[in-house]
Amino acid sequence: MAESSKTAQDLLDSNVASTSQMNPQIENDVAPKQNVSNQLAPSSASSVHPDSDRERVKMQALVASFSESQLNRYEMYRRASFPKAAIRRLMQSIMSGGSVPPNVVIAMAGIAKVYVGEICEEALDIMEERGESGPIQPKHIREAVRKMKRKSLIPNSRYKKTLF
């Protein structure tokens, strides 16, 4: 069993090296050099996180195969986030001034990032349907939100389907 984890670690280290040669800043964001199983007790290392090690190796192989422009986009995606203070203020205003735990703020920031990503993907699809190119414009975002409301993909929407 130790032999297979060494092989996975060697593959991980080689992917880290090739990724960091392309862009040394990505090493801290995507490819930590220490193995999760090294932090665990030796008896439980192989039985607790074998899937996470496998997923990490797959992710490293994927990142290593990125072109430079793909790697730049991936870095921007990893670093993009909503300001935690603004999300905390918004949530406190909704909850009538109650305190919001930090874990909830982090989770809400992640949910907001996914939500915005889905709207942007839909806006890009709209641009492709229309044969347009260039950056996303406000009209594309408005149309994307309208389509998502129609499909009931936006929760608690006040959008009403017309029956006639």
Secondary structure, 3 states (H helix, E strand, C coil): CHHHHHHHHHHHHHHHHHHHHHCCCHHHHHCCCCCHHHHCCCCCHHHHCHHHHHHHHHHHHHHHCCCHHHHHHHHHHHHCCCCHHHHHHHHHHHCCCCCCCHHHHHHHHHHHHHHHHHHHHHHHHHHHHHCCCCCCCHHHHHHHHHHHHHCCCCCCCCCCCCCC
